[in-house]
Amino acid sequence: MMPISKVGTSMGKKNSDKKVRELVEAFTFIEAVIALAIVSTSLLGLLRLHLLSISTADRAQITNRAVLIAQQKIAETLAQGYPQLGTDQGISESDTLQLHWERRIRDVRLPQLSQAHFKGLREIRVDVGYKQGNRDKNLHLSTYIANRDLQ
């Protein structure tokens, strides 16, 4: 009877080893759900970060466009020589963006300059306004020019 019991015991041991291996090698449903929850949470964080970077790039592009318009208006004024006093304005459109600009040229009077009998210093100021989302934004850029004519 001994040989039969050996055979029976060895077969029982093979089945239990196989079951243990199956339990060790496979994921349980709970483990899979937890892993999926961790991955989806991290993906949501990455998606939010991506949307934030798109929004930041869009704001930077609009601000860059406003600065370029202000620089262009100042360069146009300086190219004409010593500017006349006054104000002008306009709208620059590109795609769906409307930028309103206003250029003001005014005399600058400083006490230090009046003592030196210096006249003819003017400020060129360009204001650019635009809408960003539901907010109104403004950009101001200015420079100064002196009359080069000696009086």
C-alpha positions in Angstrom: 0.0 0.0 0.0 2.8 2.2 0.4 3.5 2.8 -3.3 -0.2 3.9 -3.8 0.0 6.4 -1.1 3.2 7.9 -2.6 1.5 8.3 -5.9 -1.6 9.8 -4.4 0.5 12.2 -2.3 2.7 13.3 -5.1 -0.3 14.0 -7.4 -2.0 16.0 -4.6 1.2 18.0 -4.2 1.4 18.8 -7.9 -2.1 20.2 -7.9 -1.5 22.3 -4.8 1.8 23.7 -6.3 0.0 24.5 -9.5 -2.8 26.4 -7.6 -0.2 28.3 -5.6 1.6 29.3 -8.8 -1.6 30.5 -10.3 -2.4 32.6 -7.3 1.1 34.1 -7.1 1.4 34.9 -10.8 -2.1 36.5 -11.4 -3.4 39.9 -10.3 -6.5 40.0 -8.3 -9.4 42.2 -9.5 -8.8 44.6 -6.5 -5.2 45.0 -7.5 -6.1 45.8 -11.1 -8.7 48.4 -10.0 -6.3 50.1 -7.6 -3.6 50.2 -10.4 -6.1 51.7 -12.8 -7.2 54.3 -10.3 -3.6 55.4 -9.7 -2.9 55.6 -13.5 -6.1 57.5 -14.2 -5.4 60.0 -11.4 -1.9 60.7 -12.7 -3.2 61.1 -16.2 -5.8 63.7 -15.1 -2.9 65.6 -13.4 -0.9 65.5 -16.6 -3.9 66.6 -18.7 -4.5 69.6 -16.4 -0.8 70.6 -16.7 -1.1 70.3 -20.5 -4.1 72.6 -20.6 -2.4 75.1 -18.3 0.7 75.2 -20.6 -1.6 75.8 -23.7 -3.3 78.7 -21.8 0.0 80.2 -20.8 1.4 80.0 -24.4 -1.8 81.6 -25.7 -1.5 84.5 -23.2 2.2 84.9 -24.1 1.4 85.1 -27.8 -1.2 87.8 -27.3 1.1 89.8 -25.1 3.9 89.5 -27.7 1.5 90.7 -30.5 0.6 93.8 -28.3 4.3 94.6 -27.7 5.1 94.3 -31.4 2.3 96.7 -32.3 3.4 99.2 -29.7 7.0 99.0 -31.0 5.8 99.4 -34.6 3.9 102.6 -33.7 6.9 104.0 -31.9 9.2 103.2 -34.8 6.8 104.8 -37.3 6.8 108.0 -35.2 10.6 108.1 -34.8 11.1 107.5 -38.5 9.2 110.8 -39.3 11.7 112.8 -37.3 10.7 115.1 -34.5 7.0 114.4 -33.9 4.1 116.8 -33.7 2.0 116.9 -30.6 -1.2 115.0 -30.8 -3.0 111.7 -30.4 -4.1 109.1 -32.9 -5.6 105.6 -32.6 -6.6 102.6 -34.5 -7.4 98.9 -34.4 -5.1 96.0 -35.5 -6.8 92.8 -36.3 -5.4 89.3 -36.8 -7.4 86.1 -36.8 -9.9 86.5 -33.9 -7.8 89.1 -32.0 -8.6 92.8 -32.0 -6.0 95.1 -30.5 -6.9 98.7 -30.0 -3.9 101.1 -29.9 -3.6 104.8 -29.1 -0.4 106.9 -29.7 0.0 110.1 -27.7 2.8 112.6 -28.2 3.2 115.2 -25.5 5.8 117.7 -24.3 7.8 116.8 -21.2 8.6 119.6 -18.8 11.1 118.9 -16.1 12.5 121.5 -13.7 16.0 120.4 -14.4 15.6 121.0 -18.1 14.0 124.4 -17.7 17.1 125.7 -15.8 19.3 124.6 -18.6 17.0 126.4 -21.2 16.4 123.1 -22.9 13.2 122.8 -24.8 11.9 120.1 -27.1 11.7 116.9 -25.1 8.7 114.8 -26.0 7.2 111.6 -24.8 5.8 109.1 -27.3 3.5 106.8 -25.5 1.6 103.9 -27.1 -1.2 102.1 -25.2 -2.5 98.8 -26.5 -5.7 97.3 -25.2 -7.0 93.8 -25.8 -9.4 91.3 -24.3 -8.0 88.2 -22.8 -10.8 85.8 -21.8 -13.3 88.0 -20.0 -10.7 90.5 -18.8 -9.5 93.7 -20.4 -5.8 94.0 -20.6 -3.6 97.1 -21.3 0.0 97.4 -22.3 1.9 100.7 -22.2 5.1 101.5 -24.0 6.8 104.8 -24.1 10.0 106.5 -25.2 11.4 110.0 -25.3 12.8 112.1 -28.2 14.6 115.4 -28.1 14.5 118.1 -30.7 17.9 118.1 -32.3 17.6 121.6 -33.7 19.7 124.0 -31.8 17.9 127.2 -30.9 
